[in-house]
């Protein structure tokens, strides 16, 4: 199997599992607490591997620290976006903006470049993905203000995706063993969001955890598999291509929202899905 084929498979698997995680989180109700359980579960799943991978070098510790901070920014924005808007509104926007931002940042920071066809395919796919978020019914008054706030935080979440994708890609490429970076990112990622959850829920934290514990643990395991696959794909092909493949999660997310959350999936969203697939195909064609 060629590196490109493996990376594409890993990217699509990462997309499906990412959509599943966000479905569980949105359906849980208390998004902050379930994100805390999710992150803690990720750390516990990977804790045994810490004894079998080399310790990070001093330089790699610096890269890990920056990435952990970027992940915290992403999680904070994600929690606010999901509290303020429907999954079918915020998820496509937050994930749809990410590939374009990552492509630009990768060009500046990682010195990666894409062909003209790939840039065009990326532009088409980003437009298609963002259109998911605006295929909504008309809202007025307070509902419109809530949607605007949700869209702003969804945009901030996309910025977070860009930041952690670029710095994670740079960090994992610095590591002699990629698993060292993957393991330690997950081992440290839970601290920030869990500290916030403990402070916000205070004496009621345990009671808040009980109803979301199962969803949080399942989401944690899926998150490890999802982002672990994406991180490994970063070592095989350009970060922008990996991120674009991962953003097909919006198609899976739309289907899951329709099936499990009873959200509407009309013909315009189906058309947007087809255009998204075409854009991603053009991006891959331009890389050949």
Secondary structure, DSSP 4 states (H G I P E B T S, - for coil): --HHHHHHHHHHHHHHHHHHHHHHHHHHS-HHHHHHHHHHHHHHHHHGGGGTSPPPPHHHHHHHHHHHHHHHHHHHHHHHHHHHS-HHHHHHHHHHHHHHHHHHHIIIII-----HHHHHHHHHHHHHHHHHHH------HHHHHHHHHHHHHHHHHHHHHHHHHHHHHHHHHH-SSHHHHHHHHHHHHHHHHHHHHHHHHGGGHHHHHHTTHHHHHHHHHHHHHHHHHHHHHHTTS-HHHHHHHHTTHHHHHHHHHHHHS-----HHHHHHHHHHHHHHHHHHHHH-
